[in-house]
Amino acid sequence: MNQRGFTLLEVVVAIAIFSLLGLATYQLLDRVMRSDQRIQTQEQQLRHLQRALGLLERDLIQAQRHALKDDHSQSQALVSQPQGLRVLRGGWRNPLEFPRSDLLQANHRLSDGEWLRETQGLEPGSISQAQSLLSGVELIHLRFIDGQGQAHDSWPVGSQALSLPAAVDIALNAPGYPNIRRVILLPGGTEVAEDAPGE
């Protein structure tokens, strides 16, 4: 009885087919892995951006008409500065019930592509704490909107003591998310809006 094996040509064709299938599978797997890596990177960038904007929003919506710690005139509750702002906010949690105020001074500033947040209590000798919120960020504009809806590049405007804007308008370029804009309403600015002429 004759037993017939594979010819060399059949073996070569089979190897070529398996090689093509392996190459196609590898390319598909590589594409899926690269796509997954891009999605993870974008998700991480979005998480960092949301955290930074969330902290800024929390500081602003809890802004208080109270003088800043380092304001000797005792008339500034929010002050703009180059590439940032300083604000006095309330709602500072005190779960251990330390003998301290619930007010906290927060300083947001962008320096060399880094978004920094510095906080300090009002008590004498309280230590300033700094944290980096976001890297690779570029500020497009930071505007302060008064009660009449007018935008200003700096704050305070006018002579009213402890004034707060009605809103803060910030636009920036963040890693993976260019031209992000957020308008944050402040609780203290609505009082100015009620006094606006024609209302």
PyMOL commands that place a pseudoatom at each C-alpha (Angstrom):
pseudoatom trace, name=CA, resn=MET, resi=1, chain=A, elem=C, hetatm=0, pos=[0.000, 0.000, 0.000]
pseudoatom trace, name=CA, resn=ASN, resi=2, chain=A, elem=C, hetatm=0, pos=[1.473, 3.338, -1.078]
pseudoatom trace, name=CA, resn=GLN, resi=3, chain=A, elem=C, hetatm=0, pos=[1.545, 6.181, 1.498]
pseudoatom trace, name=CA, resn=ARG, resi=4, chain=A, elem=C, hetatm=0, pos=[1.746, 9.577, -0.124]
pseudoatom trace, name=CA, resn=GLY, resi=5, chain=A, elem=C, hetatm=0, pos=[3.175, 12.523, 1.882]
pseudoatom trace, name=CA, resn=PHE, resi=6, chain=A, elem=C, hetatm=0, pos=[3.063, 16.302, 1.279]
pseudoatom trace, name=CA, resn=THR, resi=7, chain=A, elem=C, hetatm=0, pos=[5.081, 17.653, -1.569]
pseudoatom trace, name=CA, resn=LEU, resi=8, chain=A, elem=C, hetatm=0, pos=[7.538, 20.487, -0.988]
pseudoatom trace, name=CA, resn=LEU, resi=9, chain=A, elem=C, hetatm=0, pos=[5.281, 22.858, -2.916]
pseudoatom trace, name=CA, resn=GLU, resi=10, chain=A, elem=C, hetatm=0, pos=[2.298, 22.042, -0.679]
pseudoatom trace, name=CA, resn=VAL, resi=11, chain=A, elem=C, hetatm=0, pos=[4.381, 22.626, 2.457]
pseudoatom trace, name=CA, resn=VAL, resi=12, chain=A, elem=C, hetatm=0, pos=[5.644, 25.971, 1.119]
pseudoatom trace, name=CA, resn=VAL, resi=13, chain=A, elem=C, hetatm=0, pos=[2.080, 27.074, 0.211]
pseudoatom trace, name=CA, resn=ALA, resi=14, chain=A, elem=C, hetatm=0, pos=[0.781, 26.040, 3.669]
pseudoatom trace, name=CA, resn=ILE, resi=15, chain=A, elem=C, hetatm=0, pos=[3.600, 27.958, 5.412]
pseudoatom trace, name=CA, resn=ALA, resi=16, chain=A, elem=C, hetatm=0, pos=[2.911, 31.013, 3.247]
pseudoatom trace, name=CA, resn=ILE, resi=17, chain=A, elem=C, hetatm=0, pos=[-0.816, 30.930, 4.094]
pseudoatom trace, name=CA, resn=PHE, resi=18, chain=A, elem=C, hetatm=0, pos=[-0.136, 30.553, 7.832]
pseudoatom trace, name=CA, resn=SER, resi=19, chain=A, elem=C, hetatm=0, pos=[2.440, 33.371, 7.651]
pseudoatom trace, name=CA, resn=LEU, resi=20, chain=A, elem=C, hetatm=0, pos=[-0.071, 35.704, 5.984]
pseudoatom trace, name=CA, resn=LEU, resi=21, chain=A, elem=C, hetatm=0, pos=[-2.728, 34.799, 8.558]
pseudoatom trace, name=CA, resn=GLY, resi=22, chain=A, elem=C, hetatm=0, pos=[-0.244, 35.360, 11.406]
pseudoatom trace, name=CA, resn=LEU, resi=23, chain=A, elem=C, hetatm=0, pos=[0.841, 38.722, 9.972]
pseudoatom trace, name=CA, resn=ALA, resi=24, chain=A, elem=C, hetatm=0, pos=[-2.768, 39.874, 9.529]
pseudoatom trace, name=CA, resn=THR, resi=25, chain=A, elem=C, hetatm=0, pos=[-3.612, 38.782, 13.094]
pseudoatom trace, name=CA, resn=TYR, resi=26, chain=A, elem=C, hetatm=0, pos=[-0.534, 40.562, 14.497]
pseudoatom trace, name=CA, resn=GLN, resi=27, chain=A, elem=C, hetatm=0, pos=[-1.393, 43.786, 12.655]
pseudoatom trace, name=CA, resn=LEU, resi=28, chain=A, elem=C, hetatm=0, pos=[-4.970, 43.638, 13.921]
pseudoatom trace, name=CA, resn=LEU, resi=29, chain=A, elem=C, hetatm=0, pos=[-3.808, 42.989, 17.479]
pseudoatom trace, name=CA, resn=ASP, resi=30, chain=A, elem=C, hetatm=0, pos=[-1.243, 45.813, 17.238]
pseudoatom trace, name=CA, resn=ARG, resi=31, chain=A, elem=C, hetatm=0, pos=[-3.931, 48.206, 15.991]
pseudoatom trace, name=CA, resn=VAL, resi=32, chain=A, elem=C, hetatm=0, pos=[-6.272, 47.239, 18.843]
pseudoatom trace, name=CA, resn=MET, resi=33, chain=A, elem=C, hetatm=0, pos=[-3.498, 47.686, 21.441]
pseudoatom trace, name=CA, resn=ARG, resi=34, chain=A, elem=C, hetatm=0, pos=[-2.490, 51.089, 20.056]
pseudoatom trace, name=CA, resn=SER, resi=35, chain=A, elem=C, hetatm=0, pos=[-6.123, 52.193, 20.004]
pseudoatom trace, name=CA, resn=ASP, resi=36, chain=A, elem=C, hetatm=0, pos=[-6.585, 51.039, 23.598]
pseudoatom trace, name=CA, resn=GLN, resi=37, chain=A, elem=C, hetatm=0, pos=[-3.442, 52.914, 24.650]
pseudoatom trace, name=CA, resn=ARG, resi=38, chain=A, elem=C, hetatm=0, pos=[-4.683, 56.108, 22.955]
pseudoatom trace, name=CA, resn=ILE, resi=39, chain=A, elem=C, hetatm=0, pos=[-8.068, 55.763, 24.685]
pseudoatom trace, name=CA, resn=GLN, resi=40, chain=A, elem=C, hetatm=0, pos=[-6.395, 55.262, 28.080]
pseudoatom trace, name=CA, resn=THR, resi=41, chain=A, elem=C, hetatm=0, pos=[-4.147, 58.296, 27.538]
pseudoatom trace, name=CA, resn=GLN, resi=42, chain=A, elem=C, hetatm=0, pos=[-7.097, 60.447, 26.483]
pseudoatom trace, name=CA, resn=GLU, resi=43, chain=A, elem=C, hetatm=0, pos=[-9.145, 59.231, 29.451]
pseudoatom trace, name=CA, resn=GLN, resi=44, chain=A, elem=C, hetatm=0, pos=[-6.312, 60.118, 31.833]
pseudoatom trace, name=CA, resn=GLN, resi=45, chain=A, elem=C, hetatm=0, pos=[-5.912, 63.566, 30.247]
pseudoatom trace, name=CA, resn=LEU, resi=46, chain=A, elem=C, hetatm=0, pos=[-9.667, 64.156, 30.563]
pseudoatom trace, name=CA, resn=ARG, resi=47, chain=A, elem=C, hetatm=0, pos=[-9.637, 63.039, 34.202]
pseudoatom trace, name=CA, resn=HIS, resi=48, chain=A, elem=C, hetatm=0, pos=[-6.807, 65.476, 35.042]
pseudoatom trace, name=CA, resn=LEU, resi=49, chain=A, elem=C, hetatm=0, pos=[-8.558, 68.312, 33.185]
pseudoatom trace, name=CA, resn=GLN, resi=50, chain=A, elem=C, hetatm=0, pos=[-11.875, 67.640, 34.951]
pseudoatom trace, name=CA, resn=ARG, resi=51, chain=A, elem=C, hetatm=0, pos=[-10.127, 67.552, 38.316]
pseudoatom trace, name=CA, resn=ALA, resi=52, chain=A, elem=C, hetatm=0, pos=[-8.346, 70.876, 37.732]
pseudoatom trace, name=CA, resn=LEU, resi=53, chain=A, elem=C, hetatm=0, pos=[-11.482, 72.629, 36.469]
pseudoatom trace, name=CA, resn=GLY, resi=54, chain=A, elem=C, hetatm=0, pos=[-13.528, 71.050, 39.255]
pseudoatom trace, name=CA, resn=LEU, resi=55, chain=A, elem=C, hetatm=0, pos=[-11.205, 72.434, 41.944]
pseudoatom trace, name=CA, resn=LEU, resi=56, chain=A, elem=C, hetatm=0, pos=[-11.254, 75.889, 40.343]
pseudoatom trace, name=CA, resn=GLU, resi=57, chain=A, elem=C, hetatm=0, pos=[-15.050, 75.785, 40.128]
pseudoatom trace, name=CA, resn=ARG, resi=58, chain=A, elem=C, hetatm=0, pos=[-15.374, 74.633, 43.740]
pseudoatom trace, name=CA, resn=ASP, resi=59, chain=A, elem=C, hetatm=0, pos=[-13.105, 77.467, 44.924]
pseudoatom trace, name=CA, resn=LEU, resi=60, chain=A, elem=C, hetatm=0, pos=[-15.092, 80.043, 42.952]
pseudoatom trace, name=CA, resn=ILE, resi=61, chain=A, elem=C, hetatm=0, pos=[-18.636, 78.957, 43.782]
pseudoatom trace, name=CA, resn=GLN, resi=62, chain=A, elem=C, hetatm=0, pos=[-17.708, 79.045, 47.477]
pseudoatom trace, name=CA, resn=ALA, resi=63, chain=A, elem=C, hetatm=0, pos=[-16.100, 82.504, 47.214]
pseudoatom trace, name=CA, resn=GLN, resi=64, chain=A, elem=C, hetatm=0, pos=[-16.783, 84.714, 50.223]
pseudoatom trace, name=CA, resn=ARG, resi=65, chain=A, elem=C, hetatm=0, pos=[-16.987, 88.488, 50.568]
pseudoatom trace, name=CA, resn=HIS, resi=66, chain=A, elem=C, hetatm=0, pos=[-14.120, 88.431, 53.022]
pseudoatom trace, name=CA, resn=ALA, resi=67, chain=A, elem=C, hetatm=0, pos=[-10.715, 90.085, 52.785]
pseudoatom trace, name=CA, resn=LEU, resi=68, chain=A, elem=C, hetatm=0, pos=[-7.810, 88.000, 51.528]
pseudoatom trace, name=CA, resn=LYS, resi=69, chain=A, elem=C, hetatm=0, pos=[-5.259, 87.041, 54.155]
pseudoatom trace, name=CA, resn=ASP, resi=70, chain=A, elem=C, hetatm=0, pos=[-2.444, 89.091, 52.608]
pseudoatom trace, name=CA, resn=ASP, resi=71, chain=A, elem=C, hetatm=0, pos=[-4.652, 92.106, 51.741]
pseudoatom trace, name=CA, resn=HIS, resi=72, chain=A, elem=C, hetatm=0, pos=[-3.659, 94.918, 54.116]
pseudoatom trace, name=CA, resn=SER, resi=73, chain=A, elem=C, hetatm=0, pos=[-6.402, 97.198, 52.783]
pseudoatom trace, name=CA, resn=GLN, resi=74, chain=A, elem=C, hetatm=0, pos=[-9.019, 94.622, 53.896]
pseudoatom trace, name=CA, resn=SER, resi=75, chain=A, elem=C, hetatm=0, pos=[-11.018, 95.417, 50.745]
pseudoatom trace, name=CA, resn=GLN, resi=76, chain=A, elem=C, hetatm=0, pos=[-10.211, 92.611, 48.275]
pseudoatom trace, name=CA, resn=ALA, resi=77, chain=A, elem=C, hetatm=0, pos=[-12.101, 89.304, 48.200]
pseudoatom trace, name=CA, resn=LEU, resi=78, chain=A, elem=C, hetatm=0, pos=[-10.860, 88.189, 44.766]
pseudoatom trace, name=CA, resn=VAL, resi=79, chain=A, elem=C, hetatm=0, pos=[-7.795, 89.525, 42.987]
pseudoatom trace, name=CA, resn=SER, resi=80, chain=A, elem=C, hetatm=0, pos=[-6.583, 88.708, 39.500]
pseudoatom trace, name=CA, resn=GLN, resi=81, chain=A, elem=C, hetatm=0, pos=[-2.894, 88.236, 38.896]
pseudoatom trace, name=CA, resn=PRO, resi=82, chain=A, elem=C, hetatm=0, pos=[-0.845, 87.462, 35.788]
pseudoatom trace, name=CA, resn=GLN, resi=83, chain=A, elem=C, hetatm=0, pos=[-2.021, 84.033, 34.584]
pseudoatom trace, name=CA, resn=GLY, resi=84, chain=A, elem=C, hetatm=0, pos=[-4.263, 83.395, 37.584]
pseudoatom trace, name=CA, resn=LEU, resi=85, chain=A, elem=C, hetatm=0, pos=[-6.317, 84.598, 40.538]
pseudoatom trace, name=CA, resn=ARG, resi=86, chain=A, elem=C, hetatm=0, pos=[-6.531, 84.603, 44.335]
pseudoatom trace, name=CA, resn=VAL, resi=87, chain=A, elem=C, hetatm=0, pos=[-9.818, 84.075, 46.139]
pseudoatom trace, name=CA, resn=LEU, resi=88, chain=A, elem=C, hetatm=0, pos=[-11.087, 83.582, 49.683]
pseudoatom trace, name=CA, resn=ARG, resi=89, chain=A, elem=C, hetatm=0, pos=[-13.469, 80.627, 49.836]
pseudoatom trace, name=CA, resn=GLY, resi=90, chain=A, elem=C, hetatm=0, pos=[-15.626, 79.056, 52.511]
pseudoatom trace, name=CA, resn=GLY, resi=91, chain=A, elem=C, hetatm=0, pos=[-16.673, 75.471, 53.038]
pseudoatom trace, name=CA, resn=TRP, resi=92, chain=A, elem=C, hetatm=0, pos=[-13.254, 74.231, 54.153]
pseudoatom trace, name=CA, resn=ARG, resi=93, chain=A, elem=C, hetatm=0, pos=[-14.115, 70.903, 55.773]
pseudoatom trace, name=CA, resn=ASN, resi=94, chain=A, elem=C, hetatm=0, pos=[-12.952, 70.305, 59.311]
pseudoatom trace, name=CA, resn=PRO, resi=95, chain=A, elem=C, hetatm=0, pos=[-13.701, 66.627, 60.080]
pseudoatom trace, name=CA, resn=LEU, resi=96, chain=A, elem=C, hetatm=0, pos=[-11.298, 66.527, 63.048]
pseudoatom trace, name=CA, resn=GLU, resi=97, chain=A, elem=C, hetatm=0, pos=[-12.834, 69.730, 64.490]
pseudoatom trace, name=CA, resn=PHE, resi=98, chain=A, elem=C, hetatm=0, pos=[-9.565, 71.617, 64.791]
pseudoatom trace, name=CA, resn=PRO, resi=99, chain=A, elem=C, hetatm=0, pos=[-9.835, 75.124, 66.281]
pseudoatom trace, name=CA, resn=ARG, resi=100, chain=A, elem=C, hetatm=0, pos=[-9.683, 76.924, 62.942]
pseudoatom trace, name=CA, resn=SER, resi=101, chain=A, elem=C, hetatm=0, pos=[-11.769, 78.896, 60.493]
pseudoatom trace, name=CA, resn=ASP, resi=102, chain=A, elem=C, hetatm=0, pos=[-13.720, 77.265, 57.672]
pseudoatom trace, name=CA, resn=LEU, resi=103, chain=A, elem=C, hetatm=0, pos=[-12.287, 79.901, 55.310]
pseudoatom trace, name=CA, resn=LEU, resi=104, chain=A, elem=C, hetatm=0, pos=[-9.390, 79.093, 53.002]
pseudoatom trace, name=CA, resn=GLN, resi=105, chain=A, elem=C, hetatm=0, pos=[-7.404, 81.282, 50.630]
pseudoatom trace, name=CA, resn=ALA, resi=106, chain=A, elem=C, hetatm=0, pos=[-6.865, 79.626, 47.238]
pseudoatom trace, name=CA, resn=ASN, resi=107, chain=A, elem=C, hetatm=0, pos=[-4.394, 80.794, 44.637]
pseudoatom trace, name=CA, resn=HIS, resi=108, chain=A, elem=C, hetatm=0, pos=[-4.657, 79.423, 41.077]
pseudoatom trace, name=CA, resn=ARG, resi=109, chain=A, elem=C, hetatm=0, pos=[-1.877, 80.288, 38.651]
pseudoatom trace, name=CA, resn=LEU, resi=110, chain=A, elem=C, hetatm=0, pos=[-0.374, 79.001, 35.437]
pseudoatom trace, name=CA, resn=SER, resi=111, chain=A, elem=C, hetatm=0, pos=[3.387, 79.067, 35.243]
pseudoatom trace, name=CA, resn=ASP, resi=112, chain=A, elem=C, hetatm=0, pos=[5.511, 77.558, 32.441]
pseudoatom trace, name=CA, resn=GLY, resi=113, chain=A, elem=C, hetatm=0, pos=[2.716, 75.263, 31.312]
pseudoatom trace, name=CA, resn=GLU, resi=114, chain=A, elem=C, hetatm=0, pos=[1.936, 74.100, 34.866]
pseudoatom trace, name=CA, resn=TRP, resi=115, chain=A, elem=C, hetatm=0, pos=[-1.397, 74.813, 36.592]
pseudoatom trace, name=CA, resn=LEU, resi=116, chain=A, elem=C, hetatm=0, pos=[-0.670, 75.241, 40.299]
pseudoatom trace, name=CA, resn=ARG, resi=117, chain=A, elem=C, hetatm=0, pos=[-3.103, 75.594, 43.204]
pseudoatom trace, name=CA, resn=GLU, resi=118, chain=A, elem=C, hetatm=0, pos=[-1.853, 76.948, 46.513]
pseudoatom trace, name=CA, resn=THR, resi=119, chain=A, elem=C, hetatm=0, pos=[-4.030, 77.019, 49.618]
pseudoatom trace, name=CA, resn=GLN, resi=120, chain=A, elem=C, hetatm=0, pos=[-3.546, 78.563, 53.037]
pseudoatom trace, name=CA, resn=GLY, resi=121, chain=A, elem=C, hetatm=0, pos=[-5.711, 78.939, 56.128]
pseudoatom trace, name=CA, resn=LEU, resi=122, chain=A, elem=C, hetatm=0, pos=[-6.365, 82.349, 57.684]
pseudoatom trace, name=CA, resn=GLU, resi=123, chain=A, elem=C, hetatm=0, pos=[-4.810, 81.551, 61.049]
pseudoatom trace, name=CA, resn=PRO, resi=124, chain=A, elem=C, hetatm=0, pos=[-1.416, 83.122, 61.797]
pseudoatom trace, name=CA, resn=GLY, resi=125, chain=A, elem=C, hetatm=0, pos=[1.386, 80.691, 61.061]
pseudoatom trace, name=CA, resn=SER, resi=126, chain=A, elem=C, hetatm=0, pos=[-0.724, 78.445, 58.846]
pseudoatom trace, name=CA, resn=ILE, resi=127, chain=A, elem=C, hetatm=0, pos=[1.342, 76.660, 56.227]
pseudoatom trace, name=CA, resn=SER, resi=128, chain=A, elem=C, hetatm=0, pos=[0.772, 77.155, 52.521]
pseudoatom trace, name=CA, resn=GLN, resi=129, chain=A, elem=C, hetatm=0, pos=[0.168, 73.942, 50.585]
pseudoatom trace, name=CA, resn=ALA, resi=130, chain=A, elem=C, hetatm=0, pos=[0.820, 73.699, 46.844]
pseudoatom trace, name=CA, resn=GLN, resi=131, chain=A, elem=C, hetatm=0, pos=[-0.360, 71.090, 44.371]
pseudoatom trace, name=CA, resn=SER, resi=132, chain=A, elem=C, hetatm=0, pos=[0.115, 70.685, 40.645]
pseudoatom trace, name=CA, resn=LEU, resi=133, chain=A, elem=C, hetatm=0, pos=[-3.273, 70.290, 38.940]
pseudoatom trace, name=CA, resn=LEU, resi=134, chain=A, elem=C, hetatm=0, pos=[-2.324, 70.013, 35.273]
pseudoatom trace, name=CA, resn=SER, resi=135, chain=A, elem=C, hetatm=0, pos=[0.804, 69.982, 33.096]
pseudoatom trace, name=CA, resn=GLY, resi=136, chain=A, elem=C, hetatm=0, pos=[1.239, 71.124, 29.506]
pseudoatom trace, name=CA, resn=VAL, resi=137, chain=A, elem=C, hetatm=0, pos=[-1.547, 73.698, 29.761]
pseudoatom trace, name=CA, resn=GLU, resi=138, chain=A, elem=C, hetatm=0, pos=[-1.688, 77.064, 27.976]
pseudoatom trace, name=CA, resn=LEU, resi=139, chain=A, elem=C, hetatm=0, pos=[-4.009, 79.845, 29.128]
pseudoatom trace, name=CA, resn=ILE, resi=140, chain=A, elem=C, hetatm=0, pos=[-5.902, 81.519, 26.266]
pseudoatom trace, name=CA, resn=HIS, resi=141, chain=A, elem=C, hetatm=0, pos=[-7.788, 84.026, 28.414]
pseudoatom trace, name=CA, resn=LEU, resi=142, chain=A, elem=C, hetatm=0, pos=[-9.011, 84.618, 31.942]
pseudoatom trace, name=CA, resn=ARG, resi=143, chain=A, elem=C, hetatm=0, pos=[-11.811, 87.170, 32.173]
pseudoatom trace, name=CA, resn=PHE, resi=144, chain=A, elem=C, hetatm=0, pos=[-13.979, 88.476, 34.978]
pseudoatom trace, name=CA, resn=ILE, resi=145, chain=A, elem=C, hetatm=0, pos=[-17.608, 89.290, 34.176]
pseudoatom trace, name=CA, resn=ASP, resi=146, chain=A, elem=C, hetatm=0, pos=[-19.333, 91.937, 36.282]
pseudoatom trace, name=CA, resn=GLY, resi=147, chain=A, elem=C, hetatm=0, pos=[-23.006, 92.171, 37.221]
pseudoatom trace, name=CA, resn=GLN, resi=148, chain=A, elem=C, hetatm=0, pos=[-23.833, 94.007, 33.978]
pseudoatom trace, name=CA, resn=GLY, resi=149, chain=A, elem=C, hetatm=0, pos=[-22.312, 91.271, 31.837]
pseudoatom trace, name=CA, resn=GLN, resi=150, chain=A, elem=C, hetatm=0, pos=[-19.178, 93.247, 30.929]
pseudoatom trace, name=CA, resn=ALA, resi=151, chain=A, elem=C, hetatm=0, pos=[-15.928, 91.258, 30.681]
pseudoatom trace, name=CA, resn=HIS, resi=152, chain=A, elem=C, hetatm=0, pos=[-12.750, 92.572, 32.312]
pseudoatom trace, name=CA, resn=ASP, resi=153, chain=A, elem=C, hetatm=0, pos=[-9.186, 91.295, 32.016]
pseudoatom trace, name=CA, resn=SER, resi=154, chain=A, elem=C, hetatm=0, pos=[-8.475, 92.043, 35.672]
pseudoatom trace, name=CA, resn=TRP, resi=155, chain=A, elem=C, hetatm=0, pos=[-10.314, 92.226, 38.986]
pseudoatom trace, name=CA, resn=PRO, resi=156, chain=A, elem=C, hetatm=0, pos=[-11.306, 94.167, 41.048]
pseudoatom trace, name=CA, resn=VAL, resi=157, chain=A, elem=C, hetatm=0, pos=[-12.894, 96.907, 38.983]
pseudoatom trace, name=CA, resn=GLY, resi=158, chain=A, elem=C, hetatm=0, pos=[-14.390, 99.998, 40.546]
pseudoatom trace, name=CA, resn=SER, resi=159, chain=A, elem=C, hetatm=0, pos=[-14.124, 101.019, 44.170]
pseudoatom trace, name=CA, resn=GLN, resi=160, chain=A, elem=C, hetatm=0, pos=[-16.597, 98.652, 45.831]
pseudoatom trace, name=CA, resn=ALA, resi=161, chain=A, elem=C, hetatm=0, pos=[-14.966, 96.863, 48.749]
pseudoatom trace, name=CA, resn=LEU, resi=162, chain=A, elem=C, hetatm=0, pos=[-14.915, 93.051, 48.795]
pseudoatom trace, name=CA, resn=SER, resi=163, chain=A, elem=C, hetatm=0, pos=[-16.486, 92.873, 45.351]
pseudoatom trace, name=CA, resn=LEU, resi=164, chain=A, elem=C, hetatm=0, pos=[-16.858, 89.601, 43.487]
pseudoatom trace, name=CA, resn=PRO, resi=165, chain=A, elem=C, hetatm=0, pos=[-17.460, 89.148, 39.769]
pseudoatom trace, name=CA, resn=ALA, resi=166, chain=A, elem=C, hetatm=0, pos=[-20.713, 87.600, 38.611]
pseudoatom trace, name=CA, resn=ALA, resi=167, chain=A, elem=C, hetatm=0, pos=[-18.724, 84.978, 36.681]
pseudoatom trace, name=CA, resn=VAL, resi=168, chain=A, elem=C, hetatm=0, pos=[-15.225, 83.946, 35.676]
pseudoatom trace, name=CA, resn=ASP, resi=169, chain=A, elem=C, hetatm=0, pos=[-14.583, 83.024, 32.038]
pseudoatom trace, name=CA, resn=ILE, resi=170, chain=A, elem=C, hetatm=0, pos=[-11.526, 80.832, 31.456]
pseudoatom trace, name=CA, resn=ALA, resi=171, chain=A, elem=C, hetatm=0, pos=[-10.298, 79.370, 28.155]
pseudoatom trace, name=CA, resn=LEU, resi=172, chain=A, elem=C, hetatm=0, pos=[-7.227, 77.176, 27.801]
pseudoatom trace, name=CA, resn=ASN, resi=173, chain=A, elem=C, hetatm=0, pos=[-5.447, 74.552, 25.750]
pseudoatom trace, name=CA, resn=ALA, resi=174, chain=A, elem=C, hetatm=0, pos=[-4.946, 71.315, 27.664]
pseudoatom trace, name=CA, resn=PRO, resi=175, chain=A, elem=C, hetatm=0, pos=[-3.155, 68.125, 26.531]
pseudoatom trace, name=CA, resn=GLY, resi=176, chain=A, elem=C, hetatm=0, pos=[-5.519, 66.333, 24.162]
pseudoatom trace, name=CA, resn=TYR, resi=177, chain=A, elem=C, hetatm=0, pos=[-8.234, 68.979, 24.579]
pseudoatom trace, name=CA, resn=PRO, resi=178, chain=A, elem=C, hetatm=0, pos=[-7.568, 72.284, 22.797]
pseudoatom trace, name=CA, resn=ASN, resi=179, chain=A, elem=C, hetatm=0, pos=[-9.788, 75.365, 23.191]
pseudoatom trace, name=CA, resn=ILE, resi=180, chain=A, elem=C, hetatm=0, pos=[-11.562, 74.345, 26.395]
pseudoatom trace, name=CA, resn=ARG, resi=181, chain=A, elem=C, hetatm=0, pos=[-13.756, 77.136, 27.763]
pseudoatom trace, name=CA, resn=ARG, resi=182, chain=A, elem=C, hetatm=0, pos=[-15.616, 77.249, 31.057]
pseudoatom trace, name=CA, resn=VAL, resi=183, chain=A, elem=C, hetatm=0, pos=[-17.790, 80.038, 32.488]
pseudoatom trace, name=CA, resn=ILE, resi=184, chain=A, elem=C, hetatm=0, pos=[-18.187, 79.691, 36.254]
pseudoatom trace, name=CA, resn=LEU, resi=185, chain=A, elem=C, hetatm=0, pos=[-20.891, 81.640, 38.098]
pseudoatom trace, name=CA, resn=LEU, resi=186, chain=A, elem=C, hetatm=0, pos=[-20.046, 83.098, 41.499]
pseudoatom trace, name=CA, resn=PRO, resi=187, chain=A, elem=C, hetatm=0, pos=[-22.706, 83.451, 44.192]
pseudoatom trace, name=CA, resn=GLY, resi=188, chain=A, elem=C, hetatm=0, pos=[-21.619, 86.923, 45.303]
pseudoatom trace, name=CA, resn=GLY, resi=189, chain=A, elem=C, hetatm=0, pos=[-21.813, 88.505, 41.855]
pseudoatom trace, name=CA, resn=THR, resi=190, chain=A, elem=C, hetatm=0, pos=[-25.603, 88.168, 41.619]
pseudoatom trace, name=CA, resn=GLU, resi=191, chain=A, elem=C, hetatm=0, pos=[-26.044, 90.970, 44.137]
pseudoatom trace, name=CA, resn=VAL, resi=192, chain=A, elem=C, hetatm=0, pos=[-24.334, 93.378, 41.746]
pseudoatom trace, name=CA, resn=ALA, resi=193, chain=A, elem=C, hetatm=0, pos=[-26.497, 92.135, 38.864]
pseudoatom trace, name=CA, resn=GLU, resi=194, chain=A, elem=C, hetatm=0, pos=[-29.686, 93.012, 40.776]
pseudoatom trace, name=CA, resn=ASP, resi=195, chain=A, elem=C, hetatm=0, pos=[-28.554, 96.638, 41.019]
pseudoatom trace, name=CA, resn=ALA, resi=196, chain=A, elem=C, hetatm=0, pos=[-27.886, 96.880, 37.288]
pseudoatom trace, name=CA, resn=PRO, resi=197, chain=A, elem=C, hetatm=0, pos=[-29.751, 99.771, 35.583]
pseudoatom trace, name=CA, resn=GLY, resi=198, chain=A, elem=C, hetatm=0, pos=[-32.775, 98.881, 33.478]
pseudoatom trace, name=CA, resn=GLU, resi=199, chain=A, elem=C, hetatm=0, pos=[-33.728, 95.773, 35.456]
for i in range(1, 199): cmd.bond("trace and resi %d" % i, "trace and resi %d" % (i + 1))
show_as sticks, trace
zoom trace
